[in-house]
Amino acid sequence: MALASKTIIITGGGKNLGALTAEILAPLGSPDLVLHYHSAGDAAKVEALATELADKYGSKVVGFQAALEKPDEVEALFKFTKDTFGKVDIAINNVGMVLKKPFLEITEAEYDVMFDTNSKSAFFFIQKAGKYLEDNGKIVTIVTSLLAAFTGLYSVYAGAKAPVEHFCRAAAKEFGPRGISVNNIAPGPMDTPFFYGQESPDSVAYNKGASMNGKLTDIKDIAPIVKFLVTEGWWINGQTIFANGAYTTR
């Protein structure tokens, strides 16, 4: 099958889009999976999902805790994967943090945290993937459709995600001779706890109304795009795919 004998890293692999991606990829030939998590509180979720996927599909699934804003911990994630399974074929990065706040109120500390989480971590994840991936590997990063939005309040969130497009294009050119594809997916606001924390009922209603069917983006609409990019969609390279139900466009 499509992913038989492949080894896949999925960051944020214990919940939301990361977990669903693991559930969708595991049946495609029982690939080996490394499910990253950031907080110790997510360890139980990763362990439960690992057991479920191993029982259902025979995949070998292990968890790995790392703070990906620290380049040495990104390196440790990839080294662990290679030491455990002998290679790394696919790297999928779901890590992100949102801040909704007026431009004039954002502190230096908040700026630093947002860029560490959304930009620095993505840069070094792509860099280490380029170092460790086998030829013909795949790299996918989740960004945001706010990259194409004309709106206030998300300046430092969208701003911290924006560099990832440039990282993606440069890496696609540099890694291309090895057959490695590098792409981004930019969902609309997703119906997960990641979205609701900073929103009011009015803003939730507005974001729902901005899509073609009056709903937020469902993770079930995004995970199949990840699947496509790491299987048949290998010829797509250096792109940011806006998957948002007509929420934004360029």
N, C-alpha and C positions, 0 to 999 in steps of 0.2 A: 504494500500500500504506500501512499504518498510519502509518509514520514517514517516508514520502517527504518530502523537503525540510526535515526537521527537523534541528536541531543539538543534540547531546547531549554533556554533560560527564560523565565517569565518573571519580571519584577512585579511586586504587588500581587503575587500569585495566589494569595489565600482568600481574596474577596473581590466582589464586584467584577469589573471587566477582566481582571487578571485570572480569577478563578474560572470564569466562564470560558475564557480562551483555553485554559488547560483542559477543561471538560470537552471542548470541541476538537482539540488537536489529539487528545489521547487515543480516540478510536482509530486514528489514521495510521495504523501500523504499530501501535504501542510504542511510541518514542519514549526515550528517557527524558525526564523532566526535572528541572531544578526550579523550585518555587521560592523566590525571594520574598522576605518580609522585613519590615523596618522595626516594628515594635515587638517586644517580647509578648505582649498581649495577643498578638496574631499567631503565635506559634501553634496553639491548639487548632485553629482553623486550618492552617497548612497541614498539620499532621492528619487531621480528619479527611481532608481532600486527598492527600497522598494515599491514605489507606483505601479510600473509595475508588480512586483511579487504578490502583494496583489490583484490587479485587475484581473490578469490572473488565479491565482491558489488558492486564498483565504488564502494564508500564512500570518501570522502576522510577519512583518519584521520591525526591528528597527535598527538604527545606533548607534554607540558608538565610541567616539574619545578617543584614548589613545596612549601614547608613550610607546611601549612595552619593551624598554630597561630599563624601571623603574619598578621594581617588584611590587610596590604598585599599579601602574596603570594596570598591568596584573591582579592583584587580584581584582581590581575594575571592570574590564571587566567581570570576571567570577561571581563576586557577583551581579553585575547589571543583568546579564543574569538569574541567579537563582532567584533573587528577582522579576524580571519581569515575568518570565515564570514558575517558580516553580522548575526548574531543568535544568541540562545541560547534554546532551547525547553524543554530537559529537563536537570535537574541531579541526579545520583545520587552520594551520598556514602557510601563504604565505609570511611572512615578510622577506625581505632581502635587502642587499645593495651590489653593486659590485664596486670594485676598480681594475683597470688594470694599473699597474705601476711597473717599475723595482724595484727589491728587495732593492737595495742600496739607493733608493730615498724615501722610505716609512717613514713617520714621526711617532713619538710616538702618536700624536693626531689622525692621520689617523688609526693607529693600534687600538687605543682605540675605535674609532667610529665603525670600522668594527667588532670588537669583541662584542661590546655592541649590535649592530644591528643584527648580524648573529648568535652569540653564546649565549650571556647572555639572550637575549629576548627569544630564543628558549628554553633554560633551564627552565626559570621561567614559560613560557607558558605550557610546559609539566608538570612542578611541580604543577601549579595551576589547570591544567586539572585533574591531578591525585587526587587532593584534592576535586574538585567539581563535577566531572563526576559521573553519576549514574553507577551502576554495568552494565557490558556488553557495556560500552561506547567505543568510537573510537577516537584515536588521530592520526592526519596525519600532517607531517611537509614537506614542500617543501625545498629540499636542492639543489645540483647541480651535474651534471655529471663530473665536474672538479675534484671531489673527486677521480675519477679513471683516471685522465689525467696525463701525464708526460709533463708538459709545464711550461714555465716561465711566468712572468708578473701578474699572478693571485695569488701569494703566500698568501697574507693576506686575500683575499676573500675566496679561497678554504680552507685555513687554519682555518678561522673563522667558516666555515660550518662543517669542519671535526668533531669537538667534538659532533655535534648533533647525529652522528651515535652511539656514546657511550652513550649519554643520552637516545637515543631510546632503545638500548638493555637493559640497566639497568632498565628503566621504564617498559619495557615489562615484565621483570622478576618480578619486584616488584608489578606491578598492575595486573599481569596475574591471580592471584587467585580470583580477582573480575570480571574476564571476559573482562577486558579492553585490547584492542589491541593498539599497538603503532608502527607506521611505518613511513618511509620516502619515498618520491618520488624524484628521481634525474633526472630532465629533462636535455636534451641537451640545448644549447643556444636557447632561445625562441624568436620568432618573435614578440617582444613587445618593447616599448620604454625603458624598463629596460636594454635591451641588447645594443641598438645602441649608447647610450650616450658616451661610451668609446671606440668604435670601429672605424676603418678606412674602406674605401671601400675594401681594400685588405684583411683585417682580416675578414670582413663580407663574402667575397667570399670564403676565406679559410674555415670558419666554415660551410658554406653551403655545400662546396665540401666534407667535412668530413662525412656527413651523407649518407645513402644508396640511397637517391633520390635527392641529391643536394639542399636540402631545410633546413631551420632552423626548430626547433621543433615548432609545432603549439599548442597553448593552447587547441585547440579542441582535441588534442591527449592525453593531460594530465588530463583534467577534468574528462573523463570517468574512469580513473584509480582511482582518488579520490572517485568517486561514487562507484566503485567496492569495495574499501577497507572499506567504511563505510556501505556497505550493504552485499552482498553475500560473499565478501572476508574477512570476519571476522577472519578466521582461520590463515591468514597470520599475523605474529606477530614478532616484533623485527627486521624487514627487511628494507633495502634500495633498492628500486626498480629503476633500471636504465632504464629510458624510453627516448631513445635518437636517435632512428633510426640508430644504429650501430656507433654512434659518438665515444663512448669509451666502454671499457669493462674491467673486472678484471680478 
